[in-house]
Amino acid sequence: MRSALIVRGGAEFHDPVGTTDSFLPYLKDQGFSVEIAEDLAVYDDRELLARTDLVVSCWTRGQLSAERAANLDDAVRAGTGLAGWHGGIVAAFAERRYQWLTGGWFTCHPGNFVPHTMTVRPERADHPIVTGISTVDLCTERYWMLADPLNDVLATITFPVEPDGPWQEPVTHPAVWTRQWGAGRIFVSTVGHHLPDLDIPEIRQLTERGLTWAAR
């Protein structure tokens, strides 16, 4: 049996309890034993992190010490998987080593809930996380990201030129990516502000696949 550690908390508007609870049946069906932590002190436990096969991050606007970020980074480099969605992973902690680990940082979401389309990159359409999915119509926050060019971007969203926007041409941002970090795998999806987003069948499917893909 593999082990998963869900670390949840921070801003309540991302419903860290409800969204992570919704993935518990899937994780258990996939043979994971699941531990839940609602205190960042869990990142002090290097032995726990080292023996965990998957860390699911769902913590928005937190304060992570350099030492705790290093402990998580070390565990992933040694083979622990890391996965998460939306602000729970890319608007979590401003600590530099954490951002380097995850490969992306949220800057803003122009507009609030805006109709747009997430598109799987055709050259990555055979990746097991997105296979069978081509486009997904969304009405939610669009994340404007600063992203690491090392990321393997699986899906994107494009911001068109907008009358009140300062950008003067369409700009495409990563929406779903993976990365290899030492011996560990990382999965990130920027979609998942709340349960209605995660309950879109294609988003639920690719997020579930991302969790198991990232796990050791």
Stockholm file with secondary structure:
# STOCKHOLM 1.0

chainA/1-216         MRSALIVRGGAEFHDPVGTTDSFLPYLKDQGFSVEIAEDLAVYDDRELLARTDLVVSCWTRGQLSAERAANLDDAVRAGTGLAGWHGGIVAAFAERRYQWLTGGWFTCHPGNFVPHTMTVRPERADHPIVTGISTVDLCTERYWMLADPLNDVLATITFPVEPDGPWQEPVTHPAVWTRQWGAGRIFVSTVGHHLPDLDIPEIRQLTERGLTWAAR
#=GR chainA/1-216 SS CEEEEEEEEECGGGCHHHHHHTTHHHHHHTTEEEEEECSGGGGGCHHHHHHCSEEEEEEESBCCCHHHHHHHHHHHHTTCEEEEETHHHHSSBCCHHHHHHHTEEEEECSSSSEEEEEEECGGGTTSTTTTTCCEEEEEECCCEEEECTTSEEEEEEEECCCTTCSCCSCEEEEEEEEEEETTEEEEEESCCSSHHHHTSHHHHHHHHHHHHHHCC
#=GC SS_cons         CEEEEEEEEECGGGCHHHHHHTTHHHHHHTTEEEEEECSGGGGGCHHHHHHCSEEEEEEESBCCCHHHHHHHHHHHHTTCEEEEETHHHHSSBCCHHHHHHHTEEEEECSSSSEEEEEEECGGGTTSTTTTTCCEEEEEECCCEEEECTTSEEEEEEEECCCTTCSCCSCEEEEEEEEEEETTEEEEEESCCSSHHHHTSHHHHHHHHHHHHHHCC
//
